[in-house]
Amino acid sequence: MSSGPVGVLALQGDFAAHARILRGLGSDVREVRRLADLEGVRALVLPGGESTALLRLMEGAPWLDGLRSFHAEGGALLGTCAGAILLARGVQPPQPSLGLLDAIVERNAYGRQTESFEADLDAPTFAAPMRGLFIRAPRLTATGPEVEVLARLKGEPVLVRQGCVFAATFHPEMADDDRLHRRWLAQA
């Protein structure tokens, strides 16, 4: 799966900002609105938005099985905010997830919309701090031994990687920084 377009799940959330960054990095981008749109895609962004809304929009089609199959066939995944929730093996409060990232995620752990914030993240593998925008953001409360932490906020993991699965609890697409997308594409 080393060639082909990069997909952005375009059911809900800030998918257009991810597509803009990926196009700026020279990728052919496909908005994925149906399972059939995954055909030939080598990597897929699961954007921020609202995880329960995304799950409702996926009803009626076997999205979770289709995304698991996509990953099993070598497809790389990047989940941001709600997308990170969908990737986790466990979610609190409980809801369905893909189970492709050995992590437990707590939804809306940093508070309501009015408690959204920006912060500099400790991201030593990126050679300079990253700016994180946290909007009703989830918190990674546990990670397994195969999960590599790429960035932290006050000591807590906020950007992780397990193989070709990347998850950010913040919105990297809203910062003027394409380093995360660039690294993810290199892994894809």
C-alpha positions as CSV (number, residue, x, y, z in Angstrom):
1,M,0.0,0.0,0.0
2,S,2.9,2.4,-0.6
3,S,1.3,4.3,-3.4
4,G,-2.2,5.7,-4.0
5,P,-4.2,8.6,-2.6
6,V,-4.5,9.5,1.0
7,G,-8.0,9.5,2.3
8,V,-9.7,11.8,4.8
9,L,-12.9,10.5,6.4
10,A,-15.4,13.2,5.4
11,L,-18.5,12.3,7.3
12,Q,-18.2,15.0,10.0
13,G,-15.6,17.2,11.6
14,D,-12.7,19.3,10.3
15,F,-11.8,17.0,7.4
16,A,-11.1,20.0,5.0
17,A,-8.2,21.3,7.1
18,H,-6.5,17.9,7.0
19,A,-7.1,17.7,3.2
20,R,-5.5,21.1,2.8
21,I,-2.4,20.2,4.7
22,L,-2.0,16.8,2.9
23,R,-2.4,18.5,-0.5
24,G,0.2,21.1,0.6
25,L,2.6,18.2,1.2
26,G,2.0,16.9,-2.4
27,S,-0.5,14.1,-1.6
28,D,-3.4,13.1,-3.8
29,V,-6.3,13.4,-1.4
30,R,-9.7,11.6,-1.5
31,E,-12.6,12.5,0.7
32,V,-14.0,9.2,2.0
33,R,-17.7,9.4,2.5
34,R,-18.6,5.7,1.7
35,L,-16.7,2.5,2.5
36,A,-16.2,2.0,-1.3
37,D,-14.2,5.3,-1.3
38,L,-11.4,3.4,0.7
39,E,-10.6,1.3,-2.4
40,G,-7.0,2.1,-3.4
41,V,-6.4,4.5,-0.5
42,R,-3.0,3.9,1.3
43,A,-3.6,6.0,4.4
44,L,-6.7,7.6,6.1
45,V,-7.2,10.5,8.5
46,L,-10.0,10.1,11.1
47,P,-10.5,13.8,11.9
48,G,-11.7,15.5,15.0
49,G,-15.4,16.3,15.4
50,E,-17.8,14.4,17.7
51,S,-17.1,10.7,18.2
52,T,-20.7,9.8,19.0
53,A,-21.9,11.8,15.9
54,L,-19.4,9.9,13.7
55,L,-20.6,6.6,15.0
56,R,-24.2,7.6,14.3
57,L,-23.2,8.6,10.7
58,M,-21.5,5.2,10.3
59,E,-24.7,3.3,11.2
60,G,-26.2,1.3,8.3
61,A,-22.8,0.3,6.9
62,P,-20.0,-1.9,8.3
63,W,-17.6,1.0,8.8
64,L,-15.8,-0.4,11.9
65,D,-15.1,-3.8,10.2
66,G,-14.2,-2.0,7.0
67,L,-11.7,0.3,8.8
68,R,-10.2,-2.7,10.7
69,S,-9.8,-4.5,7.3
70,F,-8.2,-1.4,5.8
71,H,-5.6,-1.4,8.6
72,A,-5.0,-5.1,8.5
73,E,-4.2,-4.7,4.8
74,G,-1.5,-2.2,5.6
75,G,-3.5,1.1,5.6
76,A,-2.0,3.8,7.9
77,L,-4.3,5.7,10.2
78,L,-4.1,9.1,11.8
79,G,-6.8,9.9,14.3
80,T,-7.1,13.4,15.8
81,C,-9.4,14.2,18.8
82,A,-12.6,12.2,18.0
83,G,-10.5,10.1,15.6
84,A,-8.2,9.2,18.4
85,I,-11.2,8.0,20.4
86,L,-12.3,5.8,17.5
87,L,-8.9,4.2,17.3
88,A,-8.5,3.3,21.0
89,R,-9.0,-0.2,22.4
90,G,-11.1,1.2,25.2
91,V,-13.2,4.3,25.7
92,Q,-14.6,6.0,28.8
93,P,-17.6,6.6,29.0
94,P,-18.0,3.4,27.0
95,Q,-18.7,3.5,23.3
96,P,-17.7,1.3,20.3
97,S,-14.2,1.8,18.9
98,L,-11.8,0.2,16.4
99,G,-9.4,-1.2,19.0
100,L,-6.4,-0.6,16.7
101,L,-4.4,1.5,19.3
102,D,-3.5,-0.1,22.6
103,A,-4.8,2.8,24.7
104,I,-7.6,3.8,26.9
105,V,-9.2,7.2,26.1
106,E,-11.4,9.3,28.3
107,R,-13.8,11.4,26.2
108,N,-14.1,15.2,26.8
109,A,-11.6,14.8,29.6
110,Y,-10.3,18.4,29.5
111,G,-13.8,19.9,29.8
112,R,-16.5,21.5,27.8
113,Q,-16.2,23.6,24.6
114,T,-15.8,26.8,26.7
115,E,-12.7,25.2,28.4
116,S,-10.9,24.7,25.2
117,F,-7.3,25.9,25.1
118,E,-3.9,26.0,23.3
119,A,-0.6,24.9,24.7
120,D,3.0,24.2,23.8
121,L,3.6,20.5,23.8
122,D,6.8,18.7,24.7
123,A,7.7,16.9,21.4
124,P,11.3,15.9,21.5
125,T,11.2,13.7,18.4
126,F,10.1,16.7,16.4
127,A,13.1,18.8,17.3
128,A,10.9,21.8,18.4
129,P,7.8,22.1,20.5
130,M,4.4,21.7,18.8
131,R,1.4,23.8,19.4
132,G,-1.7,21.9,20.5
133,L,-5.3,23.1,20.2
134,F,-7.5,21.1,22.6
135,I,-11.2,21.4,21.9
136,R,-13.4,19.1,24.1
137,A,-10.4,16.9,23.9
138,P,-10.0,13.4,25.1
139,R,-7.2,12.2,27.4
140,L,-5.1,9.1,27.0
141,T,-5.4,7.5,30.5
142,A,-3.4,4.4,29.7
143,T,-1.1,3.1,26.9
144,G,0.3,-0.3,26.2
145,P,3.9,-1.2,25.8
146,E,3.9,-1.0,22.0
147,V,2.7,2.6,22.0
148,E,5.4,5.2,21.5
149,V,4.7,8.7,23.0
150,L,5.6,11.4,20.5
151,A,4.4,14.5,22.5
152,R,3.2,15.3,26.0
153,L,1.3,18.0,27.8
154,K,2.4,18.5,31.4
155,G,3.8,14.9,31.4
156,E,0.7,13.3,29.9
157,P,0.8,11.7,26.4
158,V,-1.2,13.7,23.8
159,L,0.4,12.3,20.6
160,V,1.2,8.6,20.2
161,R,2.1,6.1,17.6
162,Q,1.7,2.3,17.4
163,G,3.1,1.0,14.1
164,C,1.3,2.9,11.3
165,V,-1.4,4.2,13.6
166,F,-1.0,7.7,15.0
167,A,-3.3,9.4,17.4
168,A,-3.4,13.0,18.7
169,T,-5.8,14.2,21.4
170,F,-5.5,17.7,20.0
171,H,-6.1,19.3,16.6
172,P,-2.8,19.5,14.6
173,E,-4.7,20.5,11.5
174,M,-5.6,23.9,13.1
175,A,-2.0,24.9,13.8
176,D,0.4,26.3,11.2
177,D,2.6,23.2,11.4
178,D,2.6,20.2,9.0
179,R,5.2,18.1,10.9
180,L,2.8,15.5,12.2
181,H,1.2,15.0,8.9
182,R,4.6,14.8,7.2
183,R,5.9,12.2,9.7
184,W,2.7,10.1,9.4
185,L,2.9,10.2,5.6
186,A,6.5,9.0,5.8
187,Q,5.3,6.0,7.9
188,A,2.4,5.3,5.5
